[in-house]
Amino acid sequence: MKRNRDKMFFEDLNYKGKVIPQTILGYGPFMAELYYGHRSRLYLDDLYNNPQNAAEVIIESYNQGVRAINLVNDSNLLEAYDIAVSEGCEMKVIATIGKSDVDYLNPNYEVAKEVDWDEDIELFSQYDCPLMLVDEFITDGHDWRLTSKILNRINDAGALSGLVTAFPSRTSDLLEDNLDMNLFDFYMIPYNSLSYMMDISAFNASQRQEFIDKIKKLDKKIIATRIMAAGVLKPKEAFTFYKNVDFVDAICMGVAKVEEAREDFELLRQY
């Protein structure tokens, strides 16, 4: 099911008996992820170390029509979400399973494997969580036996399952030869007009089409993330680009302030 272009990403994807809202609030700013550069320090103080502030951003996103949030097993983030829930936010949880403290800019994939992913699955099974995704540091570590084990465990828990990758070109090339493709249905990839934070050196028209064909061939439900290139793109630029994107089923985007949530999601509704 593709979105209605008059309501870009503000409908639900109904798949295998589960409801997945097409706009998902990302956790990046709330977790002060390092790929935000100098803003990470601001997000650390304003959001990660202040769950009440983060909750207010979640609440405003909900008020703007966002009905899903991407969560990881982190006490500060979960506290912020719990505050939002207590204020009436009824959101679907799209869980990322197996997130570790690995440095995004210099990842150690062996350390990522040691995270207690089974605990994450048990935790998020208690939420309204239709979809669980294997964290990118596990997916991109290419330990296919481990990835398969986690996917099987997610499926056994009754949720839909998927993968997150930070390397949508390289990892996508390896999936079909190394993984049972029937184990998962969703694939979260970075995608923006600049190919920023993607493993693609340039992104002219032919390269972009080659990439799109590669992703389509996998025949998965695609969730796009980093659509604003971690803030390099303005929302209007990002949304204008997505007007002509037809292979993405949902987006996951972070906002760092109440005002951003109001402005960005109001703008998204216009596309």
C-alpha positions in Angstrom: 0.0 0.0 0.0 1.4 3.4 -1.0 0.4 6.6 0.6 -2.3 9.0 -0.6 -0.2 11.8 -2.1 -2.7 14.3 -0.7 -1.9 13.2 2.8 1.8 12.5 2.6 2.7 10.0 5.4 -0.3 10.9 7.6 -2.2 7.6 7.1 -1.7 4.1 8.5 0.0 1.2 6.8 -2.1 -1.9 7.6 0.1 -5.0 7.2 -0.4 -8.6 8.4 -2.9 -7.5 10.9 -0.8 -4.7 12.4 -1.2 -1.0 12.1 1.9 1.1 11.4 1.5 4.9 11.3 3.4 6.3 8.3 5.0 9.1 10.2 7.2 8.0 13.1 8.9 10.3 15.6 12.6 9.5 15.7 14.6 9.2 18.9 17.8 10.8 17.6 17.6 14.3 19.3 16.2 12.7 22.5 19.3 10.5 22.7 21.7 13.3 21.7 23.1 11.2 18.9 26.6 12.2 18.0 25.9 12.6 14.3 24.2 15.9 15.1 27.6 17.4 15.7 27.8 20.4 18.0 24.0 20.2 18.5 24.5 16.9 20.3 25.8 18.7 23.4 22.7 20.9 23.4 20.4 17.9 23.0 22.2 16.1 25.8 21.4 19.0 28.2 18.0 20.0 26.9 16.5 16.6 26.1 18.4 13.5 27.2 19.1 14.8 30.7 15.7 16.4 30.9 12.9 13.9 30.2 10.2 16.5 30.9 11.5 18.6 28.0 11.6 15.6 25.7 8.1 14.6 26.8 6.8 18.0 25.7 8.3 17.5 22.2 6.6 14.1 22.1 3.3 15.6 23.2 3.4 18.4 20.6 4.2 15.8 17.9 1.2 13.8 19.0 -0.9 17.0 18.9 0.2 17.5 15.3 -1.0 14.0 14.3 2.0 11.8 14.8 0.9 8.5 16.1 4.1 6.4 16.3 7.5 6.8 18.0 10.7 5.0 17.6 12.1 3.9 21.0 15.1 2.1 22.3 15.7 0.6 25.8 17.1 3.7 27.5 15.7 4.8 30.9 15.8 8.5 30.1 14.0 8.1 26.8 11.4 5.7 28.3 10.8 8.1 31.2 10.1 10.9 28.6 7.7 8.6 26.8 5.9 7.6 30.0 5.3 11.2 30.8 3.8 11.8 27.4 1.6 8.7 27.8 0.4 10.1 31.2 -0.7 13.2 29.3 -2.8 11.2 26.9 -0.4 10.4 24.0 -1.6 7.1 22.5 1.2 6.2 20.1 2.4 3.0 18.5 5.9 2.0 19.5 8.3 1.1 16.8 11.1 -0.4 18.8 14.7 -0.7 17.9 16.2 -3.8 19.4 19.8 -4.2 20.5 20.9 -0.5 20.6 24.2 -0.2 22.3 26.6 2.5 23.5 28.7 2.1 20.4 30.1 5.3 19.0 28.2 6.1 15.8 31.2 7.8 14.3 33.6 5.0 15.0 31.5 1.8 15.5 32.8 -1.3 17.1 30.5 -4.0 15.8 31.9 -6.7 18.1 30.8 -4.6 21.1 27.4 -4.1 19.5 26.8 -7.9 19.5 27.1 -8.1 23.3 24.0 -6.0 24.0 21.1 -7.8 25.8 18.7 -7.7 22.9 16.5 -10.4 24.4 15.7 -8.1 27.3 14.7 -5.4 24.8 12.2 -7.7 23.1 10.8 -8.7 26.4 10.5 -5.0 27.5 8.8 -3.8 24.3 6.4 -6.7 24.2 4.7 -4.9 27.1 4.0 -1.9 24.9 1.7 -1.3 22.0 4.5 -2.3 19.7 3.5 -3.7 16.3 7.1 -3.6 14.9 10.5 -4.3 16.2 13.7 -3.5 14.2 17.2 -4.9 14.7 19.6 -2.1 15.4 21.9 -0.9 12.7 25.1 -1.8 14.5 24.0 -5.4 14.6 22.6 -5.5 11.1 25.7 -3.8 9.6 28.0 -6.1 11.6 26.9 -8.7 9.1 26.8 -11.5 11.7 23.9 -13.2 9.9 23.4 -16.0 12.4 22.9 -13.4 15.2 20.7 -11.3 13.1 18.5 -14.3 12.2 18.3 -15.3 15.8 17.0 -11.9 16.8 14.5 -11.7 14.0 13.2 -15.2 14.9 12.8 -14.1 18.5 10.9 -11.0 17.5 8.6 -13.0 15.3 8.0 -15.4 18.1 7.1 -12.5 20.3 4.2 -11.7 17.9 5.5 -8.4 16.5 6.5 -7.7 12.9 10.2 -7.6 12.4 12.7 -5.6 10.4 16.2 -4.4 10.0 17.9 -1.0 10.4 21.0 -0.2 8.3 23.3 2.8 8.1 24.8 1.4 4.9 21.8 0.9 2.6 23.9 0.2 -0.4 26.5 -2.3 0.9 24.2 -4.1 3.3 21.4 -4.4 0.8 23.8 -6.1 -1.6 24.5 -8.8 1.0 21.0 -9.6 2.3 19.6 -12.0 -0.2 22.7 -14.2 -0.2 23.1 -14.3 3.6 19.7 -14.0 5.2 16.3 -15.8 4.9 14.4 -12.9 3.5 11.1 -14.4 4.8 12.3 -13.6 8.4 11.5 -9.9 8.1 9.1 -7.4 6.4 10.5 -3.9 7.2 13.7 -2.2 6.3 14.7 1.2 7.7 17.3 3.1 5.6 18.7 6.6 5.5 17.4 8.4 2.4 17.7 12.0 1.5 18.4 14.2 -1.6 22.0 14.7 -0.6 22.8 11.0 0.1 24.0 12.4 3.4 24.8 9.6 6.0 24.4 7.1 3.2 27.2 4.9 1.8 27.0 6.5 -1.6 29.7 9.0 -2.7 27.5 10.8 -5.2 23.8 10.9 -6.0 23.1 12.0 -9.6 20.0 10.8 -11.3 21.3 7.5 -12.6 23.0 6.6 -9.3 19.8 7.5 -7.5 17.7 5.2 -9.8 20.2 2.4 -9.4 19.9 2.7 -5.6 16.1 2.8 -5.8 16.0 -0.3 -8.0 18.3 -2.1 -5.5 16.0 -1.3 -2.6 12.8 -2.1 -4.5 14.2 -5.5 -5.5 14.3 -6.5 -1.8 10.5 -6.3 -1.8 10.2 -5.0 1.8 8.3 -2.2 3.5 10.7 0.7 3.5 11.0 3.2 6.4 13.2 6.2 5.5 15.1 7.9 8.2 17.5 10.9 8.3 15.2 12.5 5.6 16.5 15.9 6.6 20.1 14.7 6.6 20.5 15.3 10.3 19.5 19.0 9.9 21.6 19.8 6.9 18.4 20.1 4.8 15.5 22.4 5.7 12.1 20.6 6.2 10.7 22.2 3.0 13.6 20.9 1.0 13.3 17.4 2.4 9.5 17.2 2.0 9.7 18.6 -1.6 12.1 15.8 -2.5 9.8 13.2 -1.0 6.9 14.4 -3.1 8.5 12.4 -5.9 9.5 9.4 -3.8 7.2 6.4 -4.4 9.1 3.4 -2.9 9.0 4.6 0.8 6.2 3.4 2.9 6.9 5.4 6.1 9.3 8.0 7.4 11.0 8.4 10.8 12.1 11.9 11.6 13.3 13.6 14.8 12.5 17.0 16.1 14.3 18.7 19.0 11.9 21.5 20.1 8.2 22.0 20.6 8.3 24.7 18.0 10.1 22.4 15.6 7.4 19.7 16.1 4.7 22.2 15.4 6.3 23.8 12.4 7.7 20.6 10.8 4.6 18.4 11.1 2.3 21.3 10.0 4.5 21.7 7.0 4.5 18.0 6.3 0.7 18.0 6.1 0.9 20.5 3.3 2.7 18.0 1.0 
